[in-house]
Amino acid sequence: MPGQQRDATAFMTPGCESHSEASRPKPLLGPKETLNIGCWNVRTMFEPSKAAQIAREMEQHNICILGISEARWTGSGRITLNRGQTVLYSGRGDNQHQDGVAHMLNKEASKALLEWNPVSSRILTARFDSRFVKLSIIQCYAPTNEAEEETKDTFYEQLQSVVDKVPKHDLLLVMGDVNAKVGCNNQGRESFMGRFGKGEMNENGELFADFCGLNNLVIGGTILPHKNIQKNTWVSPDRRTNQIDHVTINKRWRSSLLRHQSVQGSRYG
């Protein structure tokens, strides 16, 4: 039986085609407001009714912006669902239904959208208007721990290039299925990682931690205490649970992250 995925949700307060919004955006987030943002590896949206299922889960958990990994849609574009959510997606250009990332936005987030960029089938960016500071979100789907080193290096080089282009004063979130176990040992990494992760760090975890340290990104799932069931984001075929999906926030805005936990969603497969 295929593995099962949960979404990691953050509760917070404040070279590719580029898409800018023509209409005047409506600010999404103020200094005393709370915003629910999540990420979820859905394993596919290339099946009838899958997008609608995801939209219902998004509504149930009152999520404003949902980052999606393994959407498996090809090409890139923007669509509006019958339920009113907007989907920005970035997939492969060779008509193969693999990989793929997306942002699913509720109506408020859609109105606040300033621009978005389908970088690749593994990286998608979106920038939103908010009061006092803009919000930039990078949704990722990283190669697995068993992938070739060259594949991993290419992904992180591209991701670094994208982060370098984010305006320095933005509130930045880098999130998604990064296929990385960061563990609970934060020795030498105290400035951007806490002790509340799960398990032991693997090779992908080291790559991801090094990337976060270089870019002053705090790994949200490690800095706030939760029960293990609220940390698990992946149930493997042998029923082992792991924490491989992450939401990170730039260190300047660390205190804006109020809660970070896994939320039970629909099961695919």
N, C-alpha and C positions, 0 to 999 in steps of 0.2 A: 504493500500500500504506500502511495507517495507520502512524503512528509506534509505536515500541516503548518500553516503560518498564522500568527496573530499579528495585529498591528501595534506598533509602539506609538503612544500618544503623548504629546507634550502639552501642558497647560501653562500658558505664559501671559505676561502682560508686557507691556512694552520693554574665429573663423567660420560660424554657421549663420544661418538665416536669423535675422532679428525681427521680432514682431512688436511694434509699439501700438498702444491703444489710442484710437483717434478721439474718442469721447473723453470728457473731463472726468478723471477718477474721483471716487468718493473715499475719503480716508477710512481705513479699515480698523486701526488700533489707536487708542488713546492711552495716556499714562495711568488711568485708573480703570481700564477695561481689561477683561480676561478673554483670551483667544485660545480655542482648542485646535491644535494642529496634530495630524497623525501621519504615519507612514505604514504601508501594508504591502507585502509581497502577495499578490492575489493569484499568482501562478498562471493566470491567463485571463484576458478579457475577450479573447477571440472565440467566443461561444455565445449563442443567443442568450439574452437575459442577464449575462454576467455583469455588465455595466450597471443595470438596474438593481441587481442584488447589492453591489458595492455601494451604490447611492443610498439604498435603504439603510445599510449599516452606518454610513456616514451621518445620516439624519438621526438615527437612533442614539448615537454617541455625541450628537451636537458638535460635529467636527466642521470647522470652517474651511480648512484646506487639508486635503488628503493627498499625500505623495504615494504614488503607486509604482511598484517594481514588477517586472515580468508581465507587462500589459500585453505584449506579443502582437500589437498592432503595427502595421508597416507604414513607412513614410512618416510624415509629421502633419499636424493640423490642429484645428480647434473645432469642437462640436458642442452643441447644447442638447442635453438629454431631455426626455419628456418630463422628468421630474423637476427640471429647472437647473440642474447642475451643469457647469461648464467643464469640459474635459480638454486639457492641453496635452498633446501626446507627441512622443518622439520615438520612432522605431527604426528598424533596419530598412535600407533602401533596396535590398535585393529580393524583396517579396517573400522572405523567409520569416515565418511567425515565431521568432525567438527574441529573447531579451525584451527591450522596450520599457520605457518609463513614461509616467504621466502625472499631471496634477489634476485632481478633481476639486472644483471650487463651488462653494455655495453662492447664492446670489450676491451676498455682501462682498465676498472676496472677488467675485468677477467684476463688480463695479469699481473695485479699488485697484485692479490690475493695471500697471503702467506699461510693462513690456514682458516678453518671454522669449526664450531662445532654445530651440531644439538642437542641442549640441551634438548628440549622438544617440544611439540606441541604449546607452547606459547613463546618460547625463542630460538633465533638463533643468533650465533655470526659469525663475519667474520673480518679478519685482513688483511690490505693492506699495501704494500710497498709504501713509498713516501720519498721525499728528506728531510732529517734532522729529521723527526719524522714519526713513523708508525701511521696508522689510524685504530682504532678498532671501529666497529659498532655492537651494540646489538639491534636486532629487537624484539619487544615485542607485545604480544596481551594479555592484562590484563583482568581478570574477570570483569564483569559488576558491577555497583554499587549495584545491588540487590543480588549479589552472596553471598554465605555463608562466614562468617568471616574466617573459617578454609581454604577455598579455596583461599581467598585473602592472608592470612598469608603464605600459602605454596608457592604461586607465588612470593611474595616479598622475602621470604627466599631464594628461588632458584635464583632469580635475583641478590640478594646481593652476593651470593656465586660466581656467574659468574663475577660480577664487581670486586670482590676481586682478581680475577685471571688475570685481565688485567694489563699488564706492566705499571708501574707508569708513565713512560714518554710518553706513547701513547696519541695522540689526540683521545679522547673517545666521541662517540655519543651513547646515549641511546634513542631510538625513537620507535614510533609505535602508535597503538591504545591502549592507556592505560586507556580508558574509565573514564577519570578523568577531572572534571571541577575544574580548579585552581582559576578562578576568577581574579579580578583586585585589591583586597586588599592584599598588600604585607607586611603589618605591622608585624614586627618581622622576616620577611623573605627577607629583602632587599638584602642580600648578594648573593642570588641565584634566586631571582624572581623580576620581574619588575611590573609596574602598568598598563601594556597594555594588560593584559588578558581580558577575557570576562565573564560577569555574576558573579555569586557567587560560592564559593568553596563548593563542596559536600564531602561526606565521602571518596570516592575514591581520590578526590583531596587532601585531608589531608594526606592520605597514600602516595600518589605520591610526594607531597611537602616534607614530612618528609624524604622520601627516597633520594630525590635530595639534601636536606640540609645535610644529613649524608655523602653523597658521593661527595660534592662540584660540583654538576651538575647544570648548569644554565638553566632555562626553557626558551628556545628561543622565544616562542610565546608570552612571557610577557615582553620582554625587548626592543622590537622595535615597534614603533607606526605604526599602519595600520588601515584602515577602517574595520568596522565589517565584511563586506563581505569577506575580506581577512583573517579573523581570523576563520571563520566558517569551521568546518571539518565534521559536521554531520547535516543532515536535518532529524528530527524525523518524524514519520508518521503523527503527528498533525501539521507539517510544521514549528515547532520551530527549530531554529538553535543553535548549541552548538559547543564548542571548546573542543574536547575530545582526539584529536590526538596531539602528542607533539614530538618535537625534542629537546633534551638537549645536552649540550656540557660541558666538564669539565672546571671549572672556569679559569684555567690557559690559555685556548685558547679562552676565551670569545670574545676577539676583532677580532677573525678570522671569527666570524659569521656576515656576511654582511647584510643578508636579510632573513626574515622568513615569509612566507605567504601561505595561502591556494590557490591552483590553481584548477580551474574548470576542472574536468575530465569527462570521460564517466560515465553514470549512469547505475547502475545495479539494476534490479528489476523494 
